[in-house]
Amino acid sequence: METASPKVHLHGAAHAPISDRGRVVAIGVFDGMHIGHQALLQHAIHTASVHNLDSCAYTFDPHPLALLRPDHAPIMLESISTRIQRLTNLGITTVIVEPFTQNLANTSPENFVQHILHEQLQAKHIVVGDGFRFGNKQRGDLALLRLCAEQYNIHVHAIHHAMIDHEKVSSSRIRQALANADLSFARKLLGRYPRMHGIIVHGRHQGARLGFPTANLKTDVPVILPRGVYAAQCHGSFGTRIAAVNIGFAPTLHDHRFQVEAHLLDHESGSLYGESMSIDFALKIRDEISFPNIEALKHQISTDIACIRRFWSKEISCNVTL
């Protein structure tokens, strides 16, 4: 089977081009692309390869709960653009982003299968999690999906949830781990370090005056991690650098602006404003605290940096996949 360049369609199934050979459609929000999502998507990619079909991820933006139950809508782990990038990097050949509207929410399970999966997406196989619900008021379950799909000779693949510590791997568990700064557990669920993306913007410029210049990240989704100092790796036009990252308000400097500030270790100075940067978080070093004076703050930053260097020296020497 030839490898096709990935295609991305942001305006839903109704505007997606016809697939001449048909598609294997994986359905989900895929927020964070954790190990359970990866297993489901890899199954879709393998099935497409076996049957000479196109692999397709059918996802939603915004999150359905943002419309159906706004007070219960989760903070997203990653932006839709990052989600798309992860899907295509995994090997999905077509990504279709469905704007989640009231009209879609009102669609019956039967019409969802007929009009969207069969007519618009040319689905030959559907890959979902074993707890999949769909259609108006979530009336559709796996049994109804199989019944409806059978009418159009569509095969349904239900993938069991990935389990860690006898519980399902989920985006909710990742959010909780991040909120607790349990980066080791979040990494187990994700299969990689938790990552923030964003654009480097002007900050308070206090870091440079202290002797520790920082790249200040305007994140593309709200920050879940608690305030504190973290051992991290930053990726950007400068390559990859280990970093000391502060999340918070810099109380010693009496600044009330919330910021994510990365001091890139062993980085030559130069303007990075307006550039994109990603931060992989590995370990929380300490809480953000107020120091009695600037000299005490500078001493602690130096101590933090030494600790972070020791941490990464150990991580890298153990051949950890970054």
C-alpha positions in Angstrom: 0.0 0.0 0.0 1.4 3.4 -1.0 2.0 6.0 1.8 -0.2 9.0 1.1 0.4 12.5 2.3 -1.9 13.3 5.2 -5.0 15.3 4.4 -6.8 17.5 6.9 -10.3 18.8 6.6 -11.5 21.3 9.2 -15.2 21.7 8.1 -16.7 18.3 8.9 -17.7 15.2 7.0 -20.1 17.0 4.7 -17.1 18.8 3.1 -14.7 15.9 3.0 -13.7 14.6 -0.4 -14.9 11.2 -1.5 -12.5 8.3 -0.9 -12.5 6.0 -4.0 -11.4 3.0 -2.1 -13.2 3.6 1.2 -12.0 4.4 4.7 -11.3 2.9 8.1 -12.7 5.5 10.4 -11.5 5.9 14.0 -13.9 8.1 16.0 -13.0 10.1 19.1 -12.0 13.4 20.6 -8.4 12.0 21.1 -7.5 14.8 23.6 -3.9 14.3 24.7 -3.4 11.3 22.4 -2.7 8.9 25.4 -1.7 5.3 25.1 -5.3 4.1 24.7 -5.9 6.5 21.8 -2.7 5.4 20.2 -3.7 1.7 20.4 -7.1 2.5 18.8 -5.6 4.5 16.1 -2.8 2.0 15.4 -5.5 -0.6 15.0 -7.3 1.6 12.4 -4.0 2.2 10.5 -3.3 -1.6 10.5 -6.8 -2.4 9.3 -6.5 0.1 6.5 -3.2 -1.3 5.4 -4.6 -4.9 5.4 -7.7 -4.0 3.3 -6.0 -1.3 1.1 -8.3 1.5 2.5 -7.6 5.0 3.7 -7.1 5.5 7.4 -9.2 8.3 8.8 -9.6 10.0 12.2 -13.0 11.6 12.7 -12.7 14.0 15.6 -14.6 16.9 17.1 -13.9 20.6 18.0 -15.0 21.9 20.3 -15.3 19.1 22.8 -19.0 17.9 22.8 -19.4 18.8 26.5 -18.6 22.4 25.7 -22.0 22.5 24.0 -24.0 19.8 25.8 -22.9 20.5 29.4 -20.7 23.6 29.5 -20.2 23.5 33.2 -18.7 20.0 32.9 -16.5 20.7 29.8 -12.9 19.7 30.5 -9.9 21.9 30.0 -8.3 20.6 26.9 -4.9 19.0 27.1 -3.9 20.2 23.7 -5.2 22.5 20.9 -6.9 21.1 17.8 -3.8 22.0 15.7 -1.6 19.9 18.0 -4.1 17.1 18.0 -4.1 17.1 14.2 -0.3 17.0 14.1 -0.2 14.0 16.5 -2.7 12.1 14.4 -0.8 12.6 11.2 2.5 11.9 12.8 1.1 8.6 14.0 0.3 7.7 10.4 -3.4 8.6 9.9 -3.8 9.6 6.2 -7.0 11.7 6.6 -8.1 13.8 9.6 -11.7 15.2 9.5 -12.5 17.7 12.2 -16.3 18.0 12.8 -17.5 21.2 14.3 -19.6 20.0 17.2 -22.9 21.9 16.7 -26.4 21.6 18.1 -27.4 20.2 14.7 -24.9 17.4 15.1 -25.9 16.8 18.7 -29.5 16.3 17.5 -28.6 13.7 14.9 -30.1 10.3 15.6 -27.8 7.3 15.9 -29.4 5.9 12.7 -28.8 9.0 10.7 -25.3 9.4 12.0 -24.3 6.0 10.7 -26.2 6.4 7.4 -25.5 10.0 6.4 -22.1 10.7 8.0 -20.3 7.3 8.3 -21.7 5.6 5.2 -22.5 8.4 2.7 -20.1 11.2 3.6 -17.1 9.2 4.9 -17.4 6.0 2.8 -16.6 4.0 5.9 -15.9 0.3 5.4 -14.6 -0.2 9.0 -15.3 1.8 12.1 -12.9 1.7 15.1 -14.2 3.0 18.5 -13.6 2.5 22.2 -15.7 -0.2 23.9 -17.6 2.5 25.8 -18.5 4.4 22.7 -21.8 6.4 22.8 -23.2 8.5 19.9 -26.3 10.2 18.5 -29.0 12.4 20.1 -28.9 12.2 23.9 -26.2 9.5 23.5 -28.9 7.0 22.7 -26.5 5.0 20.5 -24.3 2.4 22.1 -22.0 -0.3 20.6 -24.9 -2.7 20.0 -26.9 -0.1 18.1 -23.8 0.9 16.1 -23.2 -2.7 15.0 -26.9 -3.1 14.1 -26.9 0.1 12.0 -23.5 -0.5 10.4 -24.5 -4.0 9.3 -27.1 -2.5 6.9 -24.3 -0.9 5.0 -21.8 -3.7 5.3 -19.6 -1.7 7.6 -17.5 -3.6 10.1 -17.3 -2.4 13.7 -14.1 -2.8 15.7 -14.4 -2.1 19.5 -11.1 -1.6 21.2 -10.8 -2.3 24.9 -9.7 0.5 27.1 -6.0 0.6 28.0 -5.6 0.0 31.8 -3.0 1.2 34.3 -3.2 0.4 38.0 -6.5 -1.4 37.3 -8.2 1.7 36.0 -9.0 2.9 32.5 -6.5 5.3 30.9 -8.4 8.5 30.2 -7.8 12.2 29.5 -9.5 12.9 32.8 -6.9 10.9 34.7 -4.2 12.8 32.9 -5.8 16.1 33.9 -5.9 15.0 37.5 -2.2 13.8 37.4 -1.2 17.2 35.9 -3.2 19.1 38.5 -1.3 17.2 41.2 2.0 17.7 39.4 2.4 13.9 39.2 4.4 14.1 36.0 5.7 10.5 36.3 2.1 9.1 36.3 1.0 11.5 33.5 3.9 10.2 31.5 2.8 6.6 31.9 -0.7 7.5 30.7 0.6 9.5 27.7 3.5 7.3 26.8 5.7 10.5 26.7 6.4 13.6 28.7 3.4 16.0 29.1 3.9 18.9 26.7 2.8 22.6 26.5 2.8 24.4 23.2 2.7 28.1 22.5 4.3 31.3 21.2 7.2 33.2 22.9 6.0 36.6 24.0 7.5 39.6 25.9 7.4 39.1 29.6 8.4 41.2 32.6 12.1 41.1 31.5 13.1 40.6 35.1 14.9 37.3 34.4 17.5 38.9 32.2 18.2 41.6 34.8 18.7 38.8 37.4 21.1 37.0 35.1 18.6 34.2 34.1 16.9 35.3 30.9 13.6 33.5 30.1 11.5 32.7 27.2 7.9 33.4 28.1 5.3 31.1 26.6 1.8 32.2 25.7 0.2 28.7 25.8 -2.4 27.6 23.3 -4.6 25.9 26.0 -5.1 26.8 29.7 -2.4 25.6 32.1 -3.3 22.7 34.3 0.0 22.3 36.1 0.2 24.0 39.5 2.5 26.9 40.3 6.1 26.0 40.8 9.5 25.3 39.3 10.0 22.4 36.9 12.7 20.4 35.2 11.8 20.5 31.5 13.0 20.3 27.9 12.2 23.0 25.4 11.9 22.6 21.7 12.0 25.4 19.1 14.1 27.0 16.4 17.1 26.7 18.8 16.8 23.0 18.8 16.3 21.2 22.1 17.5 22.6 25.4 17.0 21.5 29.0 15.3 24.2 31.0 14.2 25.5 34.4 10.6 26.5 34.0 8.6 28.6 36.4 4.8 28.6 36.4 3.2 31.3 38.4 3.3 35.0 39.4 7.0 35.6 40.6 5.9 36.8 44.1 9.3 38.0 45.1 9.1 40.5 42.2 5.6 41.6 43.1 4.3 40.8 39.6 0.6 39.7 39.5 0.7 38.4 35.9 0.5 34.6 35.5 3.3 33.4 33.2 5.1 30.3 32.0 8.8 31.2 31.9 11.6 29.0 30.6 15.2 29.6 31.3 17.0 27.7 28.6 20.2 26.2 29.8 23.3 26.5 27.6 21.4 28.7 25.1 23.2 31.6 23.5 21.2 34.8 23.8 19.1 36.0 20.9 15.6 37.2 20.3 12.9 34.4 20.1 9.8 36.6 20.3 7.0 35.5 18.1 8.5 32.0 17.6 6.7 28.8 18.5 8.1 26.6 21.4 7.1 23.4 23.1 7.9 22.4 26.7 8.1 18.9 27.9 7.7 18.7 31.7 9.6 16.0 33.6 9.7 16.8 37.3 8.4 19.5 39.7 11.4 20.7 41.7 9.6 22.9 44.2 6.6 25.2 44.8 6.7 28.8 43.9 7.5 30.8 47.0 8.3 34.4 48.0 11.9 35.1 49.0 13.0 37.9 51.4 15.1 39.6 48.8 16.5 39.4 45.3 19.8 37.9 46.4 18.0 35.0 48.1 15.9 34.5 44.9 19.0 34.4 42.7 20.7 31.9 45.0 17.6 29.6 44.9 17.5 29.9 41.1 21.1 28.8 40.9 20.3 25.9 43.2 17.3 24.9 41.1 19.4 24.9 37.9 22.0 22.7 39.5 19.3 20.3 40.6 17.8 20.3 37.1 21.1 19.6 35.5 21.6 16.6 37.8 18.2 15.3 37.0 18.6 15.4 33.2 22.1 13.9 33.5 20.6 10.9 35.2 17.6 10.7 32.8 19.6 11.0 29.6 22.3 8.5 30.9 19.5 6.0 31.4 18.6 6.3 27.6 15.1 7.6 28.4 13.1 8.3 25.2 12.5 12.0 25.2 
